[in-house]
Amino acid sequence: MNIILPDGSSFTLENGSTGFDLAKTLGKKLQKSALIAKINETLADLSTPLHENDRVELLTFETAEGKSAFWHSSSHIMAEAVQDLFPSAKIAIGPSIDAGFYYDFEVEKPFAPEDIEKIEKRCYDIIAQKKHFARKECSKEETVELFRKRSEPYKIELLQEMQGQPSLYYQGGAWFDLCRGPHVPDTGYIKAIKLTSNAGAYWRGDEKNTMLQRIYGISFPSKSQLDEYLAMIEEAKKRDHRKLGKELDLFSFHKEGAGFPFWHPKGMILYNAILDYSRREHLARGYHEVKTPIILNEELWHRSGHWDKYRENMYFTEIDKTMHAIKPMNCPGGLLIYKNTAHSYRDLPLKYFEFGLVHRHEKAGVLHGLARARQFTQDDAHILCTPDQVEQEIAAVIDFVFHINHTFGFKDFRIELSTRPQNYIGELAIWNFSEQTLEKVLKQKNITYKLNAGDGAFYGPKIDFHIFDSLKRNWQCGTIQLDFSMPERFELEYTDALSEKKRPVMIHRTLLGSMERFIGILIEHFGGCLPLWLSPVQARVIPVSEKVLEYAETVYHRLVAAGIRAELDVRNDKIGYKIREAELNKIPYMAIVGEKEKAAESVSLRQHKHGDKGSSGLQQFIDLLKKEIADKAIL
């Protein structure tokens, strides 16, 4: 039979061959590394039979789908290990996640650290047995009965809600789980596994439900990959923005406002440095800054569609006996500003940008410093344009996203095109046109992207930009959303060249996303050692004795007059202690002054992490700092 490969070429296999047979035929390397197959765009086990003219792609751990199947298979191994050691444990769900997997269990008492060690050891026993993953389809009635015999109430609950025919996956012929798959061929494919943590988790995330025990884990096709990952995790702990934010006195969190960051003076310097840079870049590109209220009448959110799609994440308050909502998004306010004035086609594109404060109700269990907060500021913009301006405006925003992220030192991106979700608003024809438009621009700009089907905003498809930090972790920050629905809902208009009323198109976009989250990413990316132009304190002047205090003050005032954010350390401590503290505080430059420097009107220069840089004239030092700041250098 004829099989079509991803590059369009054909390959001949015997009738009845599987994805595994194809991998064997294509070479030993692929035979060892292939995990699952994509057959006619559907993910499947390698054991799935192929048919005439099937389009087949073999997926390895290097692909997102392969990695997900690998980690999902690992979660099944862990679940079997738990039930081997704790026979009364009830299994709930065990998905793959962005970095690894987890599984939820109902157990008589929480797992202790020594329990986790035993479970991990049992995982390796199951791996060594190379148990085959085998798919079996059953009727819903049969499947319910199987789980009833095993006393698995959570699986039965899931089955009762499930549409269509369920499938089971057996490993080794005995232990099984409810799962749609696919899975790796056998447990031996998982060469290295580590159970990283455990915590409580409510069934289905609802505090009214049973508290389960969740075990997180990670696995890899080789021990060296696991070692590399664990080293990265240790480094990530050192770079944790919550830890560094406290050490560098940037921000704090308090029980009086869980999920609401408190910005300290040094944190505000960093915050405003980013804000000021972003504002200049927007104004230079013809954007107009606006500011909209954070509390608006409930009716507005019905009109925008947020009430139906987002109200579980919104906060409400009553004003003059009328319900109002604290805004979770900025777009409806921008629409009201546009609607306030009559517009001609000559006014378009009209680009409003806003550093808009929004509030979203996140569950306490998912709050994570600046990365997941209940209050944050978005660098939002809303572009109103004619239909024939859409492509050029999207292209310009893409260039803007790349430019601003490059400035902050992020050079590597993963781009995703997210299409119509299940619960969408607007007409299907417009959605299809919108998706085609975004795809066309990406292709015109030769941008490689991943299709993320069904993950668009409820009002339009989107392009998401994931940046990679210094630890190779990716973070979704910038987004571009194309929206024909809200201009229709808000009855926005402009007058065309023939004086006829037309409906504009709306482009929603952020470059950095949440300011708070982006700052958290920056702190971790640089390990707290921020570039000079962003550093709250750019230089610290350190006199070696009281004899040169007057000259040290002169150096300090010269720096401040030149626009340098400087500090003067006049404490009665040893010079070595002051230098060490400046290093711990991650001050980019130290200007140490003594009798020799006073006589020469110079400074003894030290740079964070690089140590002694020798003597420098005072003006030369100032010029060095000013140039590095102006260049926004990333050293």
N, C-alpha and C positions, 0 to 999 in steps of 0.2 A: 504493500500500500504506500501511497505518497503522503509525506508529512512536510508541512511548510514551516521553515525556521524563522526566527525573528527578522533576519536580514532579507527575507523574501525568497531565499533559495529553497530548493526542494531536496528531500532526502527519502530514500526508499527503505522501508522496513517490512518484515514479514507480517502477514495478517495476525492480529491478536497481540502484537507487541505493546509494551507499556512505556511510560516515561522513563522507567529505569533501564529498559532495553535501549532506548534512544541515547541515554547518557553513556551506557557502556560502549555503544557504537561510535560515539563522538570523541571518545578518548578517556584514558585512565584518570586524568585530572578531574574531568567533569563527573566521571563515575563516582569518584570519592567525595566531591564537593556538592553535587546536586542534592537538594533537600525535598523540594516539591516541584510540581509542574504547573504552568499556566496553559490551559488548553482552551483555545478559542475565547480567551480573556477570562476564563473561570479557573480559580485555583483548585488544584486537585492533588491527591497523593501520587507519588511516582508509580504506584502499582495500578493506577487507573488505565484500562485498556484504551488504546488510540484507534482512530478510525480514519478512513480515506479523507485526505485533504484537510485534516486537522491542523490548525496553526498552534505550534507548541513552543513554549519558552521554558527552559529549565532554570530554576531559581536557586541560588546559593545563599549562604549566610551574608554575603555582601549586598544583597537586595533587602529592601524593607519587608517584602512579603515573606522571603525566606527566613529572615531573622524572626519575624512574628511567629511563624510556624515552629521554628526551633524552640523559642521560649514557651510557646503554648504546650508543646510536647513535654518540655521540662516541668511545667506546672502539673501535668498528669503524673509524671514520675514522682514528684514531691507528694501529691495527694495519695498515691498508692503507699508511699513510705510512711506517711502519717497514719493511714488506716492499718498498716501492718503492725505499727508500734502502739497505736491507740485504737483498738477495734471499735470502741463505742463512738468515735469521732464521726460527725455528720458533715458531708461535703456540701458546699454552697456553689460558688463560682470561682474559676481559676483562669483568668485571661492573661495574655501577654500585654505588656505596657510599653511605654517608650524605652525604658531601660530595664528589661528583664521580665519578670512575671510575679504574680502572687496567687495565693489560693486562700479562701475563707473557710473556716471550720467551726462547727459548734462542738466544744469540748467541755468536760466537767470542770476543769480549772485552767487558767491561762498557761501557755507554754513557758517553761523556765529555760534559761540559757542552755542548761545541760540537755534539755529535750531537743532544742534546735540542733545541737551537735549530733545527737543520736539520729535525728531525722536526716541530716545531711549525709551521715555515714551510710544509712540505709538507702539513700538515693544512689550512691555509688555502687551498692550491691545490685540494685535493679539495673543500672547502666551496664554493669559487667555481664549481666545475663543476656544482653542484646535482645530484649523482648520485642517481638514484632508488633507494630501498630496495625490493627485490622479494623476496617470500617464495616458496620453492619446496620442496615436499615430495617426498622421494625414499625409496626403500627403503634399509634399512641397508646392504645390499650395494653399491648404487650409490654411496652417500655415502662408505663406506669406500674404494671405488676412487678416487673423486675426490680424497680427501685423501692416498691412497697416491701418486697421480700428482704431488701437490704436496709429497710427503715431509714430512707433518705427523704425527709419531708421537703427539703428545699428543691430537690430535683423534681419532685412530684408537682410542687407549686409552679415551677417553670414550665413543665410539660403541659399543665392544664391551661396555660395562657398561650402556648405555642400554636402557630398556624402551620399547616402542612405536616409532612411526614418527618418524624425525628430520626436522628442517626446516633449510633453509639460507636465509641472507639474502645476496642479491647487492646490491652497490652499483655502479650504472653498468654492469651486465651482465658484468663481468669478475671483479673480486675478490669473494670470498664467504667466509662464515664459518658454522660450525655454531651455530645459535641458535634458540630458541623464540620470540623477539620479545616484544612488538611493537616497531616502530621508527617514528621520525618519517618523513614522506613522502619527504624527500630531504635530502641533506647540507647544502643551503643554509639549512636551518632553524637550523643552529648558526652564530650570528653572531659569537661570540667564544669563543676557546678558549685555555687556558693549561696547559702541561705544568709541573707544580709541583715534582716531585722524582722521583728514581729510586733504587732500592735492590735488594739481592739478596733473593730469596725462593725457598725450596725448593718444588719441585713438590708440590702437595697438602699443604704445610706440614710435610712429613716430612724430617728432617735426613738420612735415608738416600738421599733422592732427589736428582736433579740440581738444582744451584743455577741459578735463572733470573734474568733481569733484569726488574724490575717498574717500569713508568713510571706515575706518578700524574698525573691531570689534572683540570681543572674546565672547564665550559663554560656559556654562558648565551645567551639569545635576544637580548641586546643588549650592546654594549661597556660601557655605563654600569653594567650589573649586574656585569660582570666587574671593572670599576674599583672598584666599591663592595666587592666581595668581597675583592679584593687588599688594599684599605685595611684591611678587617677582619682579615685574616690578619696584617698588620704589627702591628696593635694587639694581636692575640692573642699574638704573639711577645713583646711587652713585658710582657704579663700572665701569661705561662707560669708556672704555680705552681712548677715545678721551679726556675726562675730566681729568682723572688721568695722562695721558701722558703729558698734559700741566702742571698740578700741580707739577708733579715729574720731570719736565724738561727733558723728554725722547725724544720727537719728536714733530714736528709741521707740519702743512699744510699751504700752501700759494697760493693766487690767481694766482701767476706767474707760478704755476705748479699744477693745480688741479688734484688730484688723485695721486700725486707723493710725498711720505713722505720725510721729511727732518729729519735726525737723529742727535740729539744733543750728546755731549760727554757722558753723563750718559746713554743715549739710546744705544750708541755704545758699552758701557761696557756690558750691558745686551745682546745685539745682538751677540757680540763676545763670551760671556760666553756660549751661546747656540751653536754657531758655533764650538767652540773649543771642547766642549763635544761631539757633533755629529761627528766631524772629527775623534776623538780618537776611538769612537765606530765603525766607518766604517773601519778604518785601522786595528783594531783588528780582524775584520771579513774577511779580505782578499780583501777589496775593494781598487781600485786605483783611486786617485783623478785626475780629468781632468778639463779643463776650455775651453769652446768653445766661438767663437765670438758672439756678440749680433746682428750683422748685417751680413746677408748672401744673396747671389744672389737669385733672384726670382725663377730661374729654380729649385733650391733645394726644394722649397715649393710646386712646381707642382709635383715633383717626390715623395715627402712624402705624398701628398694628402691634406695637410693643405690648399693649395690654393683653392681647390674646397669646402672644408668643413668649413674653418675658416677665410677666408680672410676679412670678415666684421669686425672681431675683431683685425685685424693686422694694424700696421703702416708701411708705405713705404717711401723710399727715393731713389733718383737717384745718382748713382756713376759712373763716366766715361760713361755717356749716357746709362747706364744699370740700370734697376729697381732692387732694393734690398729691403728686408723686415727686420724689426727689429723683432727678434725671439719672438714668443708667447710661444714657447715650446723648450725644450732643446734636444729632442731625435735625430733630424736629424744630429746635430753636433757630437753626440756620435757615430752615425753610420759611419760618415766619418772617425773618428779616428780609428774605428775597421777596416774599409776597407783599410786603409793606409798600413797595415802590413799583410803578409800572416800568417794564423793561422792553427795549428794542433788541433786535438781533445784533445791532452795533455794540451793545453792552456786553455781549457774550464772546468768549467765556468769562463768567464772573466767578472769581475764586475767593471764597471766605475761609480764613483759618482761625482756629480758636484753641487756646490752651484751656480746655474745658474740664472742670472738676466734675467727676461723676461718682456715683455711689451704687454698688451692687452688693446684694446680700449673698455672701459666700458662707457656707457652713463652717463652723469653728474648726472642724477637723482638717480642712484643706487650707487654712490660712498659713502662709509661709513668708513672713517678713514682707519685703517690698515686692516679692515675686507674685504673691497672691494676697491682695489686700482688699478691704471693703470700700476704701476711698482712694482714688487716684486721678491723675490729670492726663488726659490724652492730647497729643498734638494732632488734633483733628483738622481736616479741611473738607469742604464741600464745594465741588466745582459744578456750576450750572452752565450747560453749553447746548449748542444745537446738535442734532444727530450727526451731521457731517463733520463736527469738530471732535467727536468722541475719541477716535483713534489717535489723533495727534496729542490730545490731552493725556490719554493713558500712557502713551510713549514718553511724554515729558515727565510724568509722575514716576515712571520706572527709572528714568535717568536721575531724578531727584533722590529717590530711595538709595540708589547706589552711591551717589555723591556724598550724601550726608553720613551714611554708614562707613564709607571709606575714610572720612575725616576722623571718625572715632576709632579707627584701626580695625574695622571688620571688613575683610576682603573676600571671604568665602561665603557663598549663599546656597540655599536650596529653595527653589521656587516651586510653588504648588498652585495649580488651577483648580478651584473648588466649584463644583456645579450644583444644580438645583437640588435642594433638600426635599425631604418628603413633605414637610409642612411649609409650603411656600405661598406667597401672595403674588397676584398678577397673572397675566396671560401666558400660556405655554409658548406661544409663538414669539413673544418678546423675550422670554427666557432663552429660547434657542438662539435668537439673534444676538443676545447679550453674550452668551457663552462663546459663540463663534467669533464675535468681535474681540474679546479678550485673547482668545487663542490665536487669532490672526496677528495681533500686535506682538505677542510673544514670538511667533515664528518670524515675523518681519525683522525683529531685533536679534534673531538667532540665539534666543534664550532657551536653554534646556529646562524643561519643567516636568513635574509629575502631576498626573491627573488625579484629583482627590474627589471622586464622584460622590455627590450627595451631601457635601459639607459646606455648601455656600450659605450666605446669610439668607434669612427668610425673604428678603426683598430683592436679592440679586446675587449673581455669581461673583467670585472674587479671585484675586491673585494674592497669595500670601508669600512673604519673604522671611525665610528662616536664616538667621546669621549663625556662624560657627565661632565659638570663643576659643581661647588659647588651650582649653582642655578638650577641644573637638566636640563639645556639646552643642546642640543646635537649639536656638530660641526663635519662636515666631514673634516678630516685632511689626514690621511694616505690612500694610494691606491696602489693596485697591479694590473697591466694590462698585460695580456698575448697576445703576438703579433707575428703572423706568417707572416703578410702581409708586414711590412716594410723591414724585411730582404730580402724578395722576390723583392720588389721594388728597393732596393739598391744593389741587387745582392751580398749579403754577402755570404762568403764561409768559410769552414774549411775543412781540409783534414782528413778523418777518418783513422782507423787502416789499411784499405786495400788501402790506398793512393788514395781514390776516393773523389771527391769534393761533399760536402754536404752543406745544408743550415742550419745555426743555428736558434734557436728560441730566441726571445727577450722578456725579462720581464722588463716592465717599473715599477718603484715604487717610491713613496715618503713616508716618515715616518711622518713628521710634516706637509707636504704640503708647503704652502707659509710661509716663515719665518716671514714675517710681520704679517700675519693673526694669526699665532700661538702665537706670542708675545702679540697681542691684546687679544686673548683668555686667555693667562696666567695672564695678568694684571687683567682681569675681574674675573677670577677664584679665585685669591688670594686677590682681592680688592685692588691691588697695594702693598700689604704687601708680597713681594716676598721672597721665601726661601733665606737663608743666601748666598748660593753659587751663586745665581743669582742676588742678590741685588747690584746695582751700588755702593752704599756706605754701607759697612758692619758694620762699627762702627764709632761713633763720640766721640771724646775726648772733654770733657767740663770742663775747670778749673773754680773753684768757685771764684777765685780772681787772680789779677796779681801776687800775692806773690808766687803762685805755677805754674806760666806760664812755667818756665824752666822745671819743672817735667812733666807738661802736654806735652811739646814738646818731652821729652824723651819717654813718653808712646806712643805718636803718631809715632815717628820714629821706635820704637820697633815693633809696629804693622805693619808698612809698610815693614820693613825688613823681617817680617815673612810672607809676601805675603798677608796681610789683606788690603782690600780697605778701608782706614780710612780717616777721616777728623778731623781737629783741629778747634774748634770754639773759637776764641780769641776776639770776639766782646765784646764791653763794655756794655753788657746788663745784666739784672738780671738773675740769674740761673734758676728761674722758667720759664721765657720766653724762654730761650734756650732749656729747656727740652720739653716744649710744642711744639716748632717749630720742634724739632727732631721727636716728635711723629707725627706731621702733615706730615713731610717728609717721614714717615714710615721707619726710620732708625732702623734696627733690634736691635742694641745694643748701649747703651751709657755708656761711661766710665767717671764717674764724679770724679774729683780729687781735694782734699783740703789738708790742712796741715797734717791731720791724715793719708791720703793715701800716701802722700809724705814720711812721716816718716816710714811707713810700706812697702813701695814699692808695693802698692796695688792700686786697683780702687774700687769705689763704683759703682756697676753694676746695670744698668736698662735695661730691655728688653721691646721692643715695645709690647704694649697691655697687658703686664704682670706686668709692674711696677718694683718696687725695688726688686732686687734679692740678696741684701746684699753685703758684702765685699768679694773681690776676689784678691788673689795675682796676680801680673801682668802676670807672666809666666803661672799661672793657667788659667787666662783669655785668653791668646793667645792660649794655648793648647785646651781650650774649643771651640774657634772659628775654629781652624784648623780642629778639629775632625768633627764638624758640617758641615764644608765645604766639607771635604773629603767624608763624608757619604752622601752628598747631601740630608740632612735631610729635611723632610717636617713636620714642627712643627704645 
